[in-house]
Amino acid sequence: MQITVIAVGKLKEKYLKEGISEYSKRLSSYCKLRFIEVNDEKAPDTLSPAEMEQVKQKEGERILAHLKPDQYIIALAIEGQMWSSEKLSSELDKLAVQGKSHVAFLIGGSLGLSPEVLERAHVLLSFSRMTFPHQLMRLILLEQVYRAFRISRGEPYHK
């Protein structure tokens, strides 16, 4: 299976880079993993609702430019479905059996994803109703994908 993570913004924090590196290494036994970072839109701290939509629109265009027709798109969105780790595992298994072996996970910027990106997604997935920093979501996502592969193969996972 090929997993692509398309995320808005550059990862700067050393501890997150180290964690992502560790899970990328662990995932190499299970899938081909690829990261694509798209530039975030520079914006002041206070934005009007219209300006917020413009930022999401520009970031969304950058994400959409990297999507391929054969990818199964899972967008991380707070309003999405909440799955257990077991459900993520079974969904990835189903996709593989159906021949949809290229999955793209989309992580928006600090304002979220544009309506166009959300519409393009096959599934909207929420990890919680809480808001997490979009940089941290990369690490959380990789940990859950790793856990999903371990569950699928009946391998123990307690870390």
N, C-alpha and C positions, 0 to 999 in steps of 0.2 A: 504494500500500500504506500502511496505517496501522500504525505501530509505537508501542506503549505500553510504557513501562518503569515498573513498579511496584516501588518500593524502600522498605525499612525505614530510617527515620532521616532527619534533615535533613542536607543537605550543608553543611558549614561551611568547609572549606578553600578558600581563594581560588584556589589553583593548579588544584584539581579543577574548581571552577566555571568557570574560564576555559577549561580543556580541553573540558569538556562543552559550553560555549557555542560553541566553535569547531566541534566535530563536529556539533552541532545545526544550525549554519548550513550546513555542508557537506551534511548529509543533507536539507536542505529541498528540494534539487533532485530527490530520489529518493523521498521518502516524507513522510507527515504524521507528525511525531514528537510524542509527548505524555509528560510525566513526571508520575507521581503518587508523592508521598512520604507514607508512613504513619508515624505516631509509633512510635518504638521504646519498648519496655517498660523502665521504669527498674528496675534491679536492682543489687544489690551485686556486688563483684568476685568473691566466692566464693559459688557456688550449689551446692546438692545436685542430683543428677540430676533429681529430681522438680521442683525449682524451675526448672531449665533448660527442662524440657518445658512448664511453665506459661508461661514467657516466650515460647517459640516458639508456643504455642497462641494466646496473646493477640495476638501480632504477626500470626500466620496468619489470625486472624479479620478483622483490619483489611485484609489483602491480599485475602482472598476477597470482602469486601464491595465491592470495585471491579471484580471480574471480570464480564464480559458473556458470555452464552451463545454468541455468535458468534465469540468470540476463540479463536485457536489459542494455547495456553499453553506457553511454554518456560520452565521453571524452572531457574535456575542452581544447580547442586548438585554438590558435589565428587564424589559417587558416580555422576554422570551419564555420558553418552556423551561422548567427546572427538572433536570434529570438527576438520577442517582449515578454513581460511578458504574454500577452494573448496567444501567440503561445506556449510558454512553458506550460501554463495551459492546452490548448487543447491537446497537445501532451501527457502529463501525463494522461489526461482523456482517450485518445485513447488507450494508453498502458493498462490501467486498464480494459477497456471494452474487449480488446483482450486477457485478462488473463495474461498479462505480468506485474504482480504486484510487481516485485522485480527489482528496478532500481538502478544501481550503477553509481555514478558520479565519474570520475577520475580526480584528480588534480596532475599534475606533479611537479617536483622540479623546481629550478630556470632556468634550461636549457630546460624545457618542457618534453614531453613524447617521448618514444622510438617509432620507426616505428612499432614494434611488438604490442605495446599497441594501437597505432592508428588504426592498421589493425583489431584488435580484437573488437574495438568499433562499435556499430551500427550507432552511430551519432557522429560527431565532432561538438561541440558547442562552439562558440566564444561569449564572452560577450562584446567584443569591439576589434577594431584593435589596441587599446592601450595595452601596457604591464602593468599588475598589479602584485604586489608581490604575489607569490603563497600562502603565509600565509593569506593575505587579501582575496583572492578568496574564501576561505572557508566561510567567513562571507557573502560575496556578494552572493554566491550560496545559502546559507540557506535563506537569505532574499528573494531571487527570488522564491525559492521553496515555501516558506510560502505565498508569494504574489500569486503564481499560484494556490495554494489550496483555498485561499480566493476568487479569481476570479471565480474559478470553481463552488464554492458554492454560488456565488452571494452575498458574504459578502463584506461590505465596507472595503477599505484599503487605508489609506491616509498617513500612517506613514512610 
